[in-house]
């Protein structure tokens, strides 16, 4: 394939010293390095995947790197987000990443976008860059990035990670399929856990992120055969690499129409889930109706009831008859747990919910029957998102909304407000 970057930058003597190991590769040489210097790459996310991407693209000599992120560095990030360190806790991720990039290569131009990527700003942010790299962890942003890249004619270097598994591809509508050719519609909300819910092996982002960086360099320089029309599936446990073919869909709703007719939509509504796990409402509180993850119709209902950790503590101390339902995964129960909870992991409950809704089983024949319909039920998880999903599901199955509530902020809020000695993760 022809290189995406046509322009050749000028290399100084210092550049030649720095990139000498590139210059002596026959397939790469001076022209390859000059294209890298003239290139502009946008990294969407500076977390697990964005960390190795930023480090290696800066070291390789990409001349301009854009960073899109509006999160701050948290201690739980340091297990895998290697561009950040202990000294960056509480610092905006793009500031932490920019500082490390410039330490690696002071000649890199860094553009910082400390904003959520939305349908309103995506085209303006993506337009100046030659290659777009998706380092996000949610479906609304993935579909937004894909559609914006198709509209702008940009290659989209895609990576995804969860637990021990990773995926890699290049979606480039000019040369092959786009993301929607393989995934026309998002999975049902709540079916695929996020890294915060399902976990991720700390070294996995390094494996997938460095391969994304490799694909970006191949696109920029024209060296090698990019992963267009193919997806690499990586299983770290075996370990194994499997490549599957992706066909361009002639009826794709995005890449089969003229680019100027592609419209960016409301991707949170399309996916039935938020693009992140902190959706403030007008009062600055979490709108748990938006976070409900069983579908768009559920999200459109009135917000579910919530209870603060302080209020729950007072009611427990008063001896109120409350059924505490912890919906986290079994592995999480070993980390931290409230006394007296009843354990019912959300994946088991979700399967039972789907069986009941489809008519395959009666409610009384599922694990949901263990949740008493006549008592007040307060659902609990790590952050309040999964438990909000569960409350919505129970309400949809006929449980009394007045007797259902979600622990606002989950165990993270409980540890912060009630029990500082409780481990957080």
N, C-alpha and C positions, 0 to 999 in steps of 0.2 A: 504494500500500500504506500502511496505517496505520503511524505511527511505532512502533518497538519500545519506545522510552522514553515512558511516559505522564506521568511526573512532570516538573514545571517547576522548575528551580532559580532562585534569586534572583540577579540581576545587580546588582553594585555600580556606582558611577560609574566606578571604575577598570576594571571589566569592560567597560563600555560604550565607554570610550576604546580599550581594547585590541582589541575585536572589532567596532569600528565598520564595517569593510568588509563584515562579514557582515550586520550589522543592516540595512543599506540595500539588500540584495538582496530584491526583493519576495517571492520564493518562500520565503525563509529567515526574515528578520526576527527579532524578539525571541523568539518562541516557539522557533524553531530553535536559537538560542543557549542559551536556558534549558534545552532538552532536552539539549544537549551538556554543559552544566555538571552536570546531574543524572545523566549517564550513567556507566557503568562498562564498560570494555573490557579484555579480556585478550589480551595478545600472547604467543603461544607461540613463543619464539625472539627473540633480540635481535641477529641476525646481518644478512645481506644484506637480506632483506625487512623484518625487524623494525626496522632502523635508520630508513628513511624513514617507516615506520608510526609509530614512537614520536615522531619529530621533528614530523611534521605533525599527528598527533592531539593532542599536547600544545599545539602552537601554535594549533590550532583551538579549544581550550577544553574538551576532554573532561575531566570532573571527576576521574575515577579511572581509573588505568591499572595493570593488573597485568602483571608481567613474569615469564615462566617461562624460565629458562636456568641451566645450571650449568657452563658453559664459561668459560674465561678468554680475554682478548684476546691474540691472536697476531699477529705481524707480517704473516702472510699474509692476515689478515682485512682489513687497512686498504685493500686495493685496491677494496673494495666496501662494507664495513660502516662507513658514514660517521658513525655516531653515536659511534664510538670514534676515538681519536687516538693518536699516538706516546706521549703521557704515560700512556696507560692500558695499555700492554703488561704482561701478567702479572696484570692486575686482573680480578676476576670481571666478566663482561659485564653482569650486571644492575646492579652498582655503577657501572660506567662509564656505562651507559645512563641510570640514575637521575640521576646527576650532571648529564648534559647536558640531560635533560628539565627538571630544576628550574632550570637556567640559562635555558632558553627560557620556562618558565612556572612560577614558584614556587608557584602556587596549586594545582597538580595533586597529588592524593593518589596516592602510588606504593606498590603492594604488591609485595613481592619474594619469589619462590619459587625459591630456588637449589637445585632438586632435579630429577631426571628426572621427566617426566610418565609415569605408569604407570597400569595398570588399577586399582591400589589407591588412588591419590590423585586421579585425574582428576576425579571427580564433585565432591569437596570443593573442589578448586581452581576448577573452572569455574562452579560453582553461583551465586556472588554476582554474576556479570557479565551484562550485557545482550547483548553481542556478543563472540563469540570469533573471533580472527583467527589463522589458521594460517600461520606463517612458517617452518615446518620444512622439512627437506630429505630426509626419509626416509619410506618407506611405512608402517612399523609405527605411527609417531606420527600420520600422516595418518588411518589407519583408526581409531585410538583416538580422535582428536579428533572425527571424524565420528560415531562411535557414541555417544560421550558427549554430543555436542550433540543428537543425535536423542533420546536418553533424557531429557535435561533440557529439550528444547524450545527450544534456543538456535540462532540463526543462526551459520553458520560461513563466514567470508570466506576463501576459498581462493586461494592464489597459488603458482605453481611456476616455477622458472627453471632453465635449463641452456644453456650456451654462448651462443647468440644468440636463444633462443626463450623465450617466457613464456606462462603460462596464468593466467586469472583467472575466478573464478566465485563465486557465493554459494549455498551448500548450506543449505537451510532446510526441513526436512521438513514444517513446518506449512503452508508455502506452495508447495512444489514438491519436486523431487527432492533426494536426499542424494548424497554422494560415491559411495556404493556402488551407486546406481542407474546411474551411468556406468561405474564401475570395480568390478564385483562381486567380482573377485579381483585380487590384486596381480600384476604381471608376474613372470615367472620370475626368481629371484634372479640377479643379475649381468647381466641384460639391459639395464637402464637404469643408466648410470653416475651416480655422485654428482657434485656440483660439484668435489669434491677430485680425482676421477678424470677427469671430462670437461671441467672448466673452466667459467667463466662470465664473460661480458663485464662489466666492473666497473660500468657504468652501468645494466645491465639490472635489477638489483634496485630501483633508483630508479624506473624506469618502472612496474614491476609493483607495487612497494610503495606508491607514491603512489596508484595506482588502487585498491588494497585499502583504503587510508585513505578514499578517496572513497566506496567502497561502504559502509564502516562509518558514515560520516557520513550517507549517504542512509537507511540503515536506522534510525539513531537518530532522525533528524528527520522522516522520512516524505517528504522532498523527492526527487523524481525516481523513476526506475524501476530498482530494484536488479537485479543480474545473476542473479536467481533463474530457474532453468530454461534458462540460457544459459551458454556458456563463450566467453570471448574468447581467441583465439590470436594472439600477437604474434610477428612475425618481424622482428627488428631489422635484418637485412641488406637486405631489399627497399626500404623497410620496409613492412609491411602489417599490418592488423588484420582478422581474420576471426572472425565470430561464428557459433557453431553452437548448435543447439537440443539440450537435454537433456530427455528424457521421464522422468517419474516411473515407476519400475518397480513394477507392482502386486504383483509377487512378490519385491520386495526383501527380503532376509533381516533387514533392520534397520528401515527406515522403513515397511514394510507391516504391521508387528505393533504392538500397543499399546506405548506408550513404556515402561511399567513392566515389560514383559517383555524389554526389550533388556538383554542381559548383556554386560559387557566381558570380553574373552577374553585369551588370551596372544597378543598381536599380533606378537611376534617369531617365534613358532612359526608363526602364520598366514601371515606373509610370507616365512618362511624366511631371515630376515636380521636383524641387530641394528638397534636404533633409533639407534645411533651407532657410531663406529668405535673406541671404546675400552671393551672389555668385560672388566673385570678378573675373574679367577677367585679362588678362595679364597686363592691365594698371591700375589695382586696382579699376576699376569702375564696376558698376553692369552691367552684360551682360543681357539685358532685353530680348534678344532672348531666352536665357535659361529659364528665369523666366516666359515666356509666358505660360499660363496654359490651353490652349484649345486643346492640344494634341502634340504628338511627332513630327508630320509633321510640325506643326506651329513652334515648337521650332527649327527645322532645317532650317527655312528660314533665310534670312538676318535679322540682328537685327533691331528692330524698332527705329524710330527717337525718341530722347528725348530732353527735354529742361530744363535747370537749372532754379531754382527759380529766380536767378539774371537776367537771360535773359528774363524770362517771365515778371518780374516786369518792366523791361525797355520797353518792347513792349506794355504792358498795359498802362504805363504812356504816351507812344507815341500815344496812341489811335488806335493801329492796330486792324483790324477786326478779332477777335479771338472768337471762340465758346468754352467756358470753360465747360467741361462735368465732373461733380462730380459723381463718380460711387459708393460711399460709401452707407452704409445702412442708412435708415431714422433716426435711433437713433443717428447716428454719426453727422448728420447735426446739431443737437442741441448743440453739444459740440464746434465745430469750423467750420467755413466755409468762403470761399473767396467771396467777393462781385461779383455779376453778373454771378454766375455759374448756369448752368442748371443741375437739379438733375435727375439722372437715375440710380437707384441702380443696381449693377452688376447682382444680382440674376434674376431680371426682364429681363435684357438685354440678359443674358445667355439663359433663356428659349426661348426668341424670336429668338435668333441665332439658337438654335437647331430646332425650328419649321421651320425656313427658310431653313436650310441645309437639313432637312428631307423631304421638299416639302409639309409639312402640311399647311403652310401659305406663302403668298407672303410677301416680305420685306415691301412693302408699307402698309400692314395691321397689322404691329407690331409697338411696341414703338420705334424700331430702326429708323423708318421713321422720327421721330422728330429730329434726328441728321442730320444736313444739309450736303449733299454730296459736295456742292460747296464751302463751307467755310473751313478755317483752324480750325481743332478740336484739342484741347489739353485736354487729359483725366487726371483726378486728383483722387487720393484716399489718404489714410493715409500714406502709405509708398512707393507707386509707383508700387506695385506688382499687385494688382487687376486692376489698370488702364492700366498696360502693357498688361494684358490679354484682356482687352476691345479693345485696339488699334489693337491687333492681330486679334480679331474677326471681327472688322470693315474692316480691310484690307482683310480678307478672304471673306467678303461679297461684295467686289468690290470697297470699298472706296479707294480714291487715297492715296497711301502711302506717297506721298510728302506733303499731307495736313493733315496728322495725326501725332501727337506727344504725348509723355507721360511726365508728370511732374516728373523729376528725383528726387527720394527720397520722393515724395509726400508732404503732409502738414507738416510732421515732418521736412523735409528739409526747407520748406518755413518758418516755425516758427524759425528754427535755424539761417537761413541766412537773412530773410527779416523782420519778425515780431515776436520778442521775447515775446511779450505780448500774442500771440496766445496760447490758451491752447493746450497741447499735451497729448496724451493718449496712 
